[in-house]
Amino acid sequence: MGKKKKSEAKAKTRLSSAVRVPTRKAKRFYGHGIPRVDLKQLTGRLIVVEGADGSGRSTQINRLVEWLEGCGHATVQVGLKRSTLVSEELEQAQQGNILSRSTLSLFYATDFADQLENVILPALKAGFMVLADRYIYTLMARNMVRGMDEKWLKNLYGIALEPDAVFYLNVSPEQLVQRNFAKNSALDYWESGMDLGLSRDMFDSFLQYQALMAKQFTILRDSYRFTIVNGNRSADAINAELRKHIEKIIAGS
């Protein structure tokens, strides 16, 4: 082999070793899953954005939808309390603030299961980009803060499909208070953890509860391997980071 051909071969070797094509992650359930679902047929992508009220989840979801659809990707949105089966009943039950922890947990699990089977899986099978405004992680964190058994929760949500990416917008409790007051001029009973008896003062209870939630998300990250995003920054900076991650996922298709 001549010197020219040898140099060309070396150059090709260096180039091929430098370029890494992302591999497509195989779909799988966290546990027992949904019966008779062919995971190989789920060609779409499931992207989850987690975070407390006031963390900017909805803003980021809307921006991502606009960007993805502008790039030619069909999208579907899901979230908590959006099931046509139980969402209205769950909303009404919460207004009375009288639900037991187990009942509330099972209510939310039913809401999630209905959306998973009738919205998320069909959309993924059709090749859609599914964007979830919260997923099972918020539900698990809430229950763990309230002392429920993690093993039981993992079994309960073993039906869940593992997302292609999960982003947790981590915002300090102090920032969350300001954002919630600016948006609603009030704090939510459940998002303040008032049922836990942390404090009679809702403001103080909110700060304590959100700190506990952030701690649980850190624990869940080790098991579910999601990305914690600094949510104290501007919406533009956060969106740019999310787009970078999602572009890599799309490139792996």
JOFENUR-V651319 format. One record per residue. N is the residue number from 1. PSI is psi in whole degrees, 0 to 359 (* if undefined). OMEGA is omega in whole degrees, 0 to 359 (none if undefined). Layout:
n=[N/N]
psi=[PSI/PSI]
omega=[OMEGA/OMEGA]
//
This chain:
n=[1/2/3/4/5/6/7/8/9/10/11/12/13/14/15/16/17/18/19/20/21/22/23/24/25/26/27/28/29/30/31/32/33/34/35/36/37/38/39/40/41/42/43/44/45/46/47/48/49/50/51/52/53/54/55/56/57/58/59/60/61/62/63/64/65/66/67/68/69/70/71/72/73/74/75/76/77/78/79/80/81/82/83/84/85/86/87/88/89/90/91/92/93/94/95/96/97/98/99/100/101/102/103/104/105/106/107/108/109/110/111/112/113/114/115/116/117/118/119/120/121/122/123/124/125/126/127/128/129/130/131/132/133/134/135/136/137/138/139/140/141/142/143/144/145/146/147/148/149/150/151/152/153/154/155/156/157/158/159/160/161/162/163/164/165/166/167/168/169/170/171/172/173/174/175/176/177/178/179/180/181/182/183/184/185/186/187/188/189/190/191/192/193/194/195/196/197/198/199/200/201/202/203/204/205/206/207/208/209/210/211/212/213/214/215/216/217/218/219/220/221/222/223/224/225/226/227/228/229/230/231/232/233/234/235/236/237/238/239/240/241/242/243/244/245/246/247/248/249/250/251/252/253]
psi=[132/168/323/315/323/318/323/319/318/320/318/322/317/319/316/328/336/330/120/114/123/139/143/129/129/139/144/156/156/330/236/337/195/128/149/33/122/103/333/339/351/84/350/187/139/114/128/134/117/161/164/169/129/1/348/15/307/321/315/321/313/319/320/320/313/317/312/316/328/335/2/11/128/140/156/140/140/170/183/145/41/4/134/347/313/2/318/317/322/318/316/318/322/330/333/346/35/2/140/162/319/318/316/319/315/328/311/324/322/317/316/314/320/316/322/311/323/349/303/306/314/321/318/323/329/359/16/159/116/122/121/120/84/154/213/342/319/317/317/317/317/315/323/322/328/12/13/152/125/322/317/319/319/324/319/318/22/348/344/141/137/123/163/334/144/126/125/115/103/112/139/147/324/319/321/319/311/317/320/321/322/326/314/351/20/168/146/141/309/320/347/356/32/336/346/347/30/324/150/337/121/323/311/320/320/313/315/316/316/328/320/321/316/322/318/324/324/321/315/330/323/328/323/358/54/169/126/123/135/105/4/354/181/156/325/317/318/316/322/320/316/319/320/314/316/325/322/322/316/323/338/0/*]
omega=[181/181/181/180/178/180/178/179/178/180/179/180/179/181/182/179/181/183/179/179/181/178/181/181/180/179/176/174/177/181/184/174/178/181/173/175/177/185/180/180/182/186/180/181/179/181/183/173/181/177/180/172/182/181/180/181/184/178/181/178/180/179/180/178/180/180/182/180/175/178/177/180/175/184/173/179/175/180/181/178/177/178/176/183/188/188/181/180/179/179/180/181/181/182/179/179/185/183/173/182/180/180/180/179/181/176/180/179/177/177/181/183/180/179/179/185/189/179/187/183/177/180/178/178/179/177/182/167/181/179/183/175/189/184/183/187/176/180/179/180/178/182/179/176/181/172/180/186/182/180/178/181/179/177/179/182/175/176/188/174/177/180/175/176/176/179/177/179/184/181/181/179/180/177/180/178/182/182/180/178/179/183/188/183/180/176/180/181/185/179/176/180/183/179/182/181/180/179/175/180/184/179/180/179/179/181/180/183/181/175/177/179/179/178/180/177/177/178/181/180/181/181/188/170/175/186/176/183/178/183/179/181/179/179/180/181/179/182/179/179/180/180/179/180/183/177/178/179/180/180/180/182/none]
//
